[in-house]
Amino acid sequence: MDWDAIVIGSGIGGLTAAAALARCDLRVLVLEQHFVLGGMTQTFERQGFRFGTGLHYIGGVGPQSGAAGSFGRLLGWLGDGSLQFAPLPKHFDTVRLNDPSQPGGEFSFSFGAPESDNITRLKALFPEEAAALERYAQDFRKATRAAMQAYPLHGLPRPAATLMGWVRGGALREAAKTTVAQAVAEIKNPILRQLLAARGGDYGLPPVEAPLMLHAAVLGSYTHGAWYPVGGPQRFAESLGATVRAAGGELRTSATVAGIEMERGRACGVRLQSGEVERAPAIVSAMGAANTARALPREAAPGWQAEIATFKPSGTYVALFLGFEGDIRDAGINGANHWIYETPAGPDALDWNDPTDTDAPSVFVSFGSVNDPAHSGGFTAELLAPCGWEVFERWKDSHLGARPEDYEATKSWIEERLLAQFKRLFPALADRIVFHELATPLSHAAYANAPRGAMYGLRMTPERLLDPALHVRTPVPGLFLGGQDVTSLGIQGAAMGGFMAAASIEPRLWKQMSR
C-alpha cells in the first residue's frame, strides 16, 4: 500500500481526521478537489482584501478549563501549536427584527454568553413571559444533554451503538421530534418567539422544522463565548496540515476523486479524475455522505447508497463580500454578527425566492476582520442571504469561468440589489464600500463540491439526527465517513465527525476526547 490512510476532502472534518491519524504516526494522503486547502475554512483575496468563506465564529476554544475549552485543546494537540483564537465581543450576536411598534420600525437584542445571562436579560425586557422563558431554558438544557447522548451513536463501535440505541433510542427519538417552534409555543409575545429562533441560520432551518436538539447543540457551543482564529480561518489548514506533513503525509490540491476503488469487498484506494490510483487500507471520506455514496461502485453497498440518497441537502445561500476604505470600527462596528429580518414573518421565512425583484427577507452579516487582531489589508464584511436553489438550478450544468450570459446578468442584478440593501441597513458604511463581489449557490457547489450548493451538508431533520446509516463506519470495510454529515454541522461538529472516523481506525485516539 502507498499510504496508511487516504482522506478525501480538506475541510475541517478531513483535516482533523488526517492530523489525528498523523499523531499516531500514520502516513496520510489528503485529496482536495479545489485548488486551495481548507474547505469552508479557506480564505481568498481580492484587491488587498481577505475574506473567509464559511467560518464566522466558533465556540469551545477559549482559555477556560473543562468543557469550555475542550475543542481548543484538541485542536492544539492536533496542530503544530500555532493556532490561537481572539474573542468576539461579549454580546456577539445582534438580532434585528421587523417591529413597526418600535422607533425606526425595528426591535434589537444582542445575545452573548452565558446563555443564562441572555435569559435573565430577556426576562427583564419581557417580565410577563418570565415563567415561559424559564420553561424554554429548561427545555434547552434537556435538549443539549439529549444531543450529547445522540452523537456517540454515530461513532461508537457498531455493537455498542446498537446497544445504546436500544437503551436510549426511544427517548432520543422523542426528543428529536420537538421543534424550536414547539419549544417557544407557550410564549405569547411574537417578538420574543422570533428572538429565540432568530439564529437558525447557524443550522439552516426555520423554527417549524428545526429540532430543538440541534438548536440547543449549535447555540450551546457558544455558551462560554465566541472566538475567531487569529490570522484568519486558513490557519486551520496551515496548522493541522503541518502535522500531516511532519508524519510523512501529503496534502494535494486540484485532486478530484472520481471513484472509490474496491478489492475483495473492501475499499482499498481511490481513483482520481486524472486516472491515477492511490491505495491505502483505510479511506476516510470527508466530502459528504451523498458524494461518498455516489463514488462507490453500485454493487458495493446498494442498500446504504439508496438510504443516503433519500436524505435531502440543506438549504443554500448567496454571499456578498465587501471591502471598505478606512477603519470601520470608528463607525460603531465592534465585531458582533448581525441577524436581520426585514419582514414580519421573521425567521419563519428564511429563503429569498425572488432575488431579482425583492430585497432579501433575512441576512446574516459578519465582520470577521474586526475580530482578527492579525488581519492584513482592509476591513471586510461577509453578508449571507438564504436563497432557494431553484433560482439557479437552470444553470447547474454550466462551469466556472464559462457561465452563460443570462446567469451573469442575473448575478449582477442580485449583487446590486443586495448591495443597496446593505447600504440601507448599515448607512454609516455605505460610502466606505470600495469593493464588492457576489457568490451564488453555483459558486458553493463548484468550490466545495456541495450538492445543490448545500450550506450544511444533509438537511438536519429529526430522522437524519439519529439515522444509523450516518455512522463513521460505513457498510464497506475500510471506508469511513467523516465530517458534518456524521455528527452535527458547523466547524466543531464537522471536526468531531472527522476525529471519530480517525479514532475508529486508531482506537487509542479516543482518550484524547476526554482531555
C-alpha positions in Angstrom: 0.0 0.0 0.0 1.2 3.5 -0.8 -0.3 5.2 2.2 -1.5 4.2 5.7 -4.7 6.2 5.1 -6.3 8.4 2.5 -8.6 11.3 3.5 -10.9 12.7 0.8 -11.6 16.4 1.4 -9.6 19.1 3.3 -12.4 20.8 5.1 -12.1 20.9 8.9 -13.5 17.3 9.1 -10.9 15.9 6.7 -8.1 18.0 8.3 -9.0 16.8 11.8 -9.1 13.1 10.7 -5.8 13.4 8.8 -4.0 15.2 11.7 -5.3 12.7 14.3 -4.1 9.8 12.3 -0.7 11.6 11.7 -0.4 11.9 15.5 -0.5 8.1 15.5 2.5 8.1 13.1 0.4 7.2 10.0 1.3 8.5 6.6 -1.8 10.2 5.3 -2.7 11.4 1.8 -5.3 14.3 1.8 -7.0 14.9 -1.5 -8.8 18.2 -2.2 -10.7 18.8 -5.4 -10.3 22.6 -5.1 -7.0 24.4 -5.7 -7.0 25.7 -2.1 -7.0 23.7 1.1 -9.5 24.2 3.8 -13.0 23.5 2.5 -15.2 26.1 4.2 -12.3 27.4 6.3 -10.5 28.6 3.2 -9.9 32.2 2.5 -9.5 34.2 -0.7 -8.1 37.7 -1.5 -9.3 40.4 -3.8 -7.7 43.8 -4.3 -5.9 43.6 -1.0 -9.0 42.3 1.0 -9.0 38.9 2.6 -12.3 37.1 3.0 -13.4 34.0 4.9 -15.9 31.7 3.2 -17.6 29.7 5.9 -16.2 30.4 9.4 -17.6 33.5 11.2 -17.2 32.5 14.8 -16.5 29.4 16.8 -17.1 28.1 20.4 -15.2 25.8 22.8 -11.8 27.3 22.0 -11.4 29.8 24.8 -8.8 29.7 27.6 -11.3 28.2 30.1 -10.8 24.8 31.7 -13.2 21.9 31.3 -15.6 21.6 28.5 -15.5 25.4 27.8 -12.1 25.0 26.1 -12.1 21.3 25.2 -12.3 21.9 21.4 -9.4 24.3 21.6 -7.2 21.9 23.5 -8.0 19.2 20.9 -7.0 21.5 18.1 -3.9 22.4 19.9 -2.9 18.8 20.2 -3.7 18.0 16.6 -2.0 21.0 15.1 1.5 22.4 15.3 0.8 24.6 18.3 0.4 27.8 16.4 -3.5 28.1 16.4 -4.7 31.0 18.5 -8.2 32.5 18.9 -9.4 36.0 19.7 -12.7 36.7 21.5 -15.6 38.3 19.8 -17.5 41.0 21.9 -19.3 39.7 25.0 -22.6 40.2 23.1 -21.6 38.7 19.8 -25.0 38.0 18.0 -27.2 41.1 17.4 -30.7 40.3 16.2 -32.7 43.0 14.4 -36.4 42.2 13.9 -39.1 44.0 12.0 -41.3 45.7 14.6 -43.5 48.6 13.5 -44.3 49.5 17.1 -40.6 50.4 17.8 -38.9 53.7 16.8 -37.4 53.1 13.4 -39.6 50.0 13.0 -37.0 47.6 14.4 -36.5 45.7 17.7 -32.9 44.8 18.5 -31.4 42.4 21.1 -27.8 41.2 21.4 -27.2 37.6 22.5 -23.9 36.7 24.3 -22.5 34.3 26.9 -23.5 32.6 29.1 -27.0 31.5 27.9 -28.3 32.1 31.4 -27.5 35.8 31.1 -29.5 36.0 27.9 -32.5 34.5 29.6 -32.1 36.9 32.6 -32.0 40.0 30.3 -35.0 38.7 28.3 -37.0 38.3 31.5 -36.2 41.9 32.3 -37.5 43.0 28.9 -40.5 40.7 28.8 -41.4 40.2 32.5 -44.9 38.9 31.6 -43.1 36.0 29.9 -40.7 35.1 32.8 -42.3 31.7 33.5 -42.4 30.7 29.8 -38.8 31.8 29.4 -37.8 29.6 32.3 -39.5 26.6 30.8 -37.8 27.3 27.5 -34.4 27.4 29.3 -35.1 24.1 31.0 -36.1 22.5 27.7 -32.9 24.0 26.1 -30.7 22.3 28.7 -32.5 19.0 28.4 -32.2 19.1 24.6 -28.5 19.8 24.9 -28.0 16.7 27.1 -30.0 14.7 24.6 -27.8 15.9 21.7 -24.7 14.9 23.6 -26.1 11.4 24.1 -27.1 11.1 20.4 -23.8 12.0 18.8 -21.9 8.9 20.2 -24.4 6.7 18.3 -22.6 7.7 15.1 -19.1 7.0 16.4 -19.2 4.1 18.8 -18.4 0.6 17.5 -21.5 -0.8 15.9 -22.4 -3.3 18.7 -22.1 -0.6 21.3 -24.0 1.9 19.2 -26.8 -0.6 18.7 -27.0 -1.4 22.4 -27.1 2.3 23.2 -29.8 2.8 20.6 -31.9 0.1 22.3 -31.4 1.7 25.7 -31.8 5.4 24.8 -33.2 5.3 21.2 -36.8 5.8 22.1 -36.2 8.7 24.4 -33.8 10.3 21.9 -36.3 9.9 19.0 -39.0 11.6 21.1 -36.6 14.4 22.0 -35.6 14.9 18.3 -39.2 15.4 17.3 -39.6 18.5 19.4 -39.1 21.5 17.1 -37.9 25.0 18.0 -41.4 26.3 17.2 -42.9 23.9 19.7 -40.4 24.9 22.3 -41.4 28.5 22.1 -45.1 28.0 21.5 -46.1 28.9 25.1 -44.5 32.3 24.7 -47.3 34.8 23.7 -45.2 37.7 22.6 -44.4 37.2 18.9 -41.2 39.3 19.0 -39.8 37.2 21.8 -40.7 34.0 19.9 -38.8 35.3 16.9 -35.8 36.4 19.0 -35.3 32.9 20.5 -35.4 31.3 17.0 -33.6 34.1 15.1 -30.2 32.4 14.9 -31.5 29.5 13.0 -29.2 30.4 10.1 -26.5 28.7 12.2 -28.1 25.4 11.2 -30.2 26.5 8.2 -33.7 25.6 9.2 -36.8 27.6 10.1 -38.2 27.0 13.6 -41.1 24.9 12.4 -38.6 22.3 11.0 -35.6 22.7 13.3 -35.2 20.1 16.0 -34.7 21.7 19.4 -31.8 19.2 20.0 -30.0 20.7 17.0 -30.8 24.3 18.1 -29.5 23.7 21.6 -26.4 21.8 20.5 -25.3 24.5 18.0 -26.1 27.6 20.0 -25.0 25.8 23.2 -21.5 25.7 21.7 -21.3 29.4 22.4 -22.3 29.2 26.0 -18.8 30.3 27.1 -18.3 32.8 24.4 -17.4 33.1 20.7 -14.0 33.3 19.1 -12.2 33.9 15.8 -9.0 32.3 14.6 -6.0 34.8 14.8 -4.7 35.1 11.3 -7.9 34.0 9.6 -9.7 30.7 9.0 -6.9 29.4 6.7 -4.9 28.9 9.8 -6.7 25.6 10.4 -5.3 24.1 7.2 -1.8 25.5 7.9 -1.6 24.2 11.5 -3.3 20.8 11.0 -1.6 20.3 7.6 1.8 20.8 9.3 1.1 17.8 11.5 0.2 15.7 8.4 3.4 16.6 6.6 5.6 16.1 9.6 4.4 12.4 9.7 5.3 11.9 6.1 1.9 12.7 4.7 0.8 14.9 1.8 -1.9 17.4 1.2 -2.7 17.5 -2.5 -5.0 20.1 -4.2 -6.7 20.0 -7.6 -7.1 16.3 -6.9 -10.7 15.3 -7.7 -11.7 11.8 -6.6 -13.7 10.1 -9.4 -14.3 6.8 -7.5 -13.5 4.6 -4.6 -11.6 1.5 -5.5 -12.7 -1.9 -4.2 -10.9 -5.2 -3.8 -12.4 -8.4 -2.4 -15.3 -6.4 -0.9 -13.0 -3.8 0.8 -12.3 -0.2 0.0 -8.6 -0.2 -1.0 -8.0 3.2 -2.6 -9.3 6.0 -4.8 -9.3 6.7 -8.5 -8.6 10.3 -9.4 -10.1 12.2 -12.2 -6.7 12.2 -13.8 -6.8 8.4 -13.9 -4.2 7.9 -11.2 -5.0 5.4 -8.4 -3.8 5.9 -4.8 -4.1 3.0 -2.4 -4.4 2.6 1.3 -6.0 0.2 3.8 -8.2 2.9 5.3 -10.2 5.6 3.4 -11.9 8.5 5.3 -14.4 10.3 3.2 -15.0 13.9 4.4 -16.6 15.0 1.1 -20.2 14.4 2.4 -22.3 11.3 2.6 -24.1 11.9 -0.7 -20.8 12.3 -2.6 -19.3 9.3 -0.8 -22.3 7.1 -1.8 -22.0 8.2 -5.4 -18.3 7.5 -5.5 -18.8 3.8 -4.7 -19.4 1.1 -7.3 -23.1 0.4 -7.4 -22.7 -3.1 -6.2 -20.6 -2.1 -3.1 -23.4 -1.3 -0.7 -26.6 -0.7 -2.6 -28.9 -0.6 0.5 -26.7 2.0 2.2 -26.3 4.1 -1.0 -30.1 4.1 -1.5 -30.7 5.2 2.0 -28.2 8.0 1.8 -29.9 9.1 -1.4 -33.2 9.7 0.5 -31.7 12.5 2.6 -32.3 16.0 1.2 -29.5 18.5 1.1 -29.6 21.5 3.4 -30.5 25.0 2.1 -28.2 27.3 0.3 -27.4 31.0 0.1 -25.9 33.9 -1.8 -22.9 35.7 -0.3 -21.9 39.3 -0.8 -18.2 40.1 0.1 -17.5 43.7 0.9 -14.3 45.7 1.3 -14.1 49.1 3.0 -12.0 52.1 3.0 -10.6 53.0 6.4 -11.2 51.6 9.8 -14.9 50.6 10.2 -14.6 50.4 13.9 -14.9 54.2 14.1 -18.4 53.7 12.6 -19.5 51.6 15.5 -18.6 48.2 14.1 -17.4 46.1 17.1 -17.2 42.7 15.5 -20.6 41.4 16.5 -22.6 39.4 14.0 -25.9 40.8 12.8 -29.0 38.7 12.2 -31.5 40.9 10.3 -35.1 40.0 9.5 -36.9 42.6 7.4 -40.4 41.0 7.2 -43.0 40.4 9.9 -42.5 36.7 9.3 -39.1 36.8 10.9 -37.2 33.5 11.0 -40.3 31.7 9.8 -39.4 32.7 6.3 -35.7 32.3 5.5 -35.4 31.7 1.8 -35.1 34.5 -0.7 -37.0 33.0 -3.6 -37.3 36.1 -5.9 -33.9 37.8 -5.5 -34.2 39.8 -8.7 -37.5 41.5 -7.7 -37.4 41.8 -3.9 -35.0 42.5 -1.0 -33.7 39.5 1.0 -36.1 38.8 3.8 -33.2 37.8 6.1 -29.5 38.4 6.1 -26.6 37.5 8.2 -23.7 40.0 8.3 -20.3 39.1 9.8 -17.2 41.4 10.3 -14.5 38.8 10.8 -11.6 41.2 10.0 -12.6 43.3 13.1 -12.3 40.2 15.3 -8.9 39.2 13.9 -6.0 41.1 15.6 -3.6 39.8 12.9 -5.8 40.7 9.9 -3.9 42.2 6.9 -5.3 44.5 4.2 -8.5 46.4 4.5 -11.5 45.7 6.7 -14.2 43.5 5.3 -17.7 42.1 5.8 -19.5 39.0 4.6 -23.2 39.1 4.0 -25.2 35.8 3.6 -28.8 35.6 2.4 -30.6 32.2 2.4 -31.8 31.6 -1.1 -33.6 28.8 -2.9 -31.5 26.6 -5.1 -34.4 26.6 -7.7 -33.4 30.2 -8.6 -30.1 29.0 -10.0 -30.9 25.4 -11.0 -31.3 26.1 -14.7 -27.5 26.8 -14.8 -26.4 23.9 -12.8 -24.6 22.2 -15.7 -22.5 25.3 -16.5 -19.0 25.6 -15.3 -16.8 28.2 -13.5 -15.4 30.7 -16.0 -17.9 29.7 -18.7 -21.3 30.6 -17.2 -23.9 31.8 -19.8 -24.7 35.5 -20.2 -28.2 35.3 -18.6 -26.6 33.8 -15.5 -24.0 36.6 -15.3 -26.8 39.2 -15.8 -28.9 37.7 -13.1 -26.0 37.5 -10.7 -25.1 41.2 -11.4 -28.7 42.2 -10.8 -28.8 40.3 -7.4 -25.5 41.8 -6.4 -26.6 45.4 -7.0 -29.9 44.7 -5.1 -28.1 43.1 -2.1 -25.5 45.9 -2.1 -28.3 48.5 -1.9 -29.9 46.6 0.9 -26.7 46.5 2.9 -26.2 50.3 2.5 -29.7 50.9 3.8 -29.1 48.6 6.8 -25.7 50.0 7.6 -25.8 53.6 6.4 -22.6 54.6 8.3 -20.7 52.2 6.0 -22.5 53.0 2.7 -19.9 55.5 1.4 -16.9 53.4 2.6 -17.5 50.4 0.3 -14.7 50.2 -2.3 -15.1 46.5 -3.3 -17.9 44.1 -3.6 -18.3 40.6 -5.2 -21.2 38.1 -5.1 -21.0 34.3 -4.8 -24.1 32.2 -5.7 -25.1 28.6 -4.8 -23.3 27.6 -8.0 -20.1 29.0 -6.7 -20.5 27.0 -3.5 -21.3 23.8 -5.5 -18.2 24.3 -7.5 -15.7 25.2 -4.9 -16.9 23.0 -2.1 -18.4 20.1 -4.2 -21.7 20.7 -2.3 -24.7 19.0 -3.9 -27.3 21.7 -4.8 -25.0 24.3 -3.2 -25.9 22.9 0.3 -24.7 25.1 3.1 -24.7 22.4 5.8 -24.5 19.0 4.0 -27.6 16.9 4.7 -30.7 18.6 5.9 -30.9 18.3 9.7 -34.2 16.6 10.1 -35.0 14.6 13.3 -34.6 11.4 11.2 -31.2 12.5 10.0 -30.0 13.2 13.5 -30.4 9.6 14.6 -30.2 7.5 11.4 -27.7 4.7 11.9 -26.7 4.9 8.2 -24.8 8.1 9.1 -22.2 6.2 11.2 -18.4 6.7 10.8 -18.1 3.0 9.9 -19.9 2.6 6.5 -21.1 -0.9 5.4 -18.0 -1.1 3.2 -15.0 -2.4 5.2 -12.1 0.0 5.1 -14.3 3.1 4.3 -15.1 5.6 7.0 -17.4 8.6 6.9 -16.1 11.9 8.4 -17.3 15.5 8.6 -20.5 17.2 9.4 -22.8 14.5 8.0 -21.8 12.2 10.8 -22.5 14.2 13.9 -23.5 17.8 13.6 -22.9 20.7 11.3 -20.6 23.6 11.6 -16.9 23.7 12.3 -17.0 21.9 15.7 -19.5 19.3 14.5 -17.5 18.6 11.3 -14.3 18.3 13.2 -15.8 15.8 15.7 -17.1 13.8 12.8 -13.6 13.6 11.4 -12.0 12.8 14.7 -14.4 9.9 15.3 -13.6 8.5 11.9 -9.9 8.6 12.8 -10.5 7.1 16.2 -12.4 4.2 14.6 -9.2 3.5 12.7 -6.8 4.1 15.6 -8.8 3.5 18.9 -6.0 4.9 21.1 -7.3 8.3 19.9 -10.5 8.1 21.9 -8.6 9.0 25.1 -8.0 12.5 23.6 -11.7 13.2 23.7 -11.7 13.5 27.5 -8.8 15.9 27.8 
